[in-house]
Amino acid sequence: MSRRTGRKIVVVGAQWGDEGKGKIADIEAEQADMIVRSEGGANAGHTVVVQGRTYKLHLLPCGIVRAGKMNVFGPGGVFDPKVGREELAIAREHGSEVMLDTHASVVLPIHRAIDAGREFAAGKNAIGTTLRGIGPCYSDFWLRRGLKLGDLRSSARVREVLTDGGYWDELVALCVHLGVATRVDIEKLNLGIDPMSLDATVAWCMEHATEICDHLGDTRRLVHSMVDTGRTVLFELAQGVMIGTHLEGGKFCTSSTCTPAGISASLGIYGFDRVIGVTKAYATRVGGGPFPTELTDDLGDYIRSNGAEFGTTTGRPRRCGWLDLRALRYACKMAGVTELVVTKLDVLSGLRGLGLCEEYEGVEERATLVESVLQTAKPVLEGHRPWAKDLTSVRATSELPTTAYEYLIRIAQSIGLPITSVSVGPDREAMINERIEP
Ligand code: IMP
């Protein structure tokens, strides 16, 4: 029996997150039969602008704003029921379909309280998490405990899982140890319940359960059946390669895998046809951790305000810096990127000069860029001639100032991959859809 195999396309953040994956995934979603989020949780913020209306999605794939599209939240993700319900409402409004995996982990208010408690306790050594309970929920996943979405089908089951083997008591003891009740501004977390109350937590789960349970299913089976019948599946990864747990090698990372390996691990999908690495024309990082090309002066402030570099999920100002080609080369290798999309090129217009980092002093090309290496890495900065023209209405490379075109060529050559499109503004239409070969 011959079997058709569908196209498997991945959108991956090739920096420290916030590369503009939402917009690129949204554009790719048009041709896809199904869009899948497989990793992470409501720490992500994928911005999609549709006809002037901005959607800041955290959990569900960007395909929910497209009528008739099938969207999946896979078993490798951690699902906050409250946020999820808000996004299910967006899907309903747009007439799109959603399947949530029965085995996706549930983020509870107590996970968020522990996240905040740990950050508070760490003081100046805090990670700078999004406070969305991601680390504590993934910790429970790896400890082989915690609620799965399928458990929400009955309150008795929720209670049983939460109390199994002293699980709940352990979480509460941790909260007490961290001084959650006295040291953390619980009001600010907007949890809606006392996170340490078991009864309130069970009731909270059941409040969100009905709607969520209508969408539960076996997403692995669904994704495989789509691929096996020749459909196109788009995998929308979250965060960025440089802050993926397995690669970052220290503490300033998120708690999930941010490369296609995560899709393979949780969904059993391999052999991707295209892995689209999204990079900004400069670099940003939010939260703590090393950032070799960071600009802590007025230039950084200028890029931040010009590029509206404030966290989609937390509103925090993002740290800004020059494009780090050394880190980008590494990230593309680690994620098996096959093509690049450059976003926010328009933000660099009007600067007096541009910097690019090709390498770090004394760090050989083959060196692995883990946290400890990046902490002491000194970027060798090279200049690039700037451009003044506003690029937001440019739709072809022939309309680009020569220096801007050369900037793109330089990126493609340094990474050794083609750039397949360039984003010059937030709207879907603000794209230069031309291939730039290295
Ligand atoms: P967590 O994922 O909330 O535990 O945060 C851990 C680190 O990952 C922090 O530095 C966050 O700022 C960062 N992080 C998490 N999600 C994102 C994202 O979507 N974009 C950029 N940084 C993120």
Residues whose N, C-alpha, C, O or C-beta is under 5 A from the ligand:
A	BS01	IMP	W16 G17 D18 N43 A44 G45 I127 G128 T129 T130 L131 R132 I134 G135 Q239 I243 C253 T254 S255 V286 G287 G288
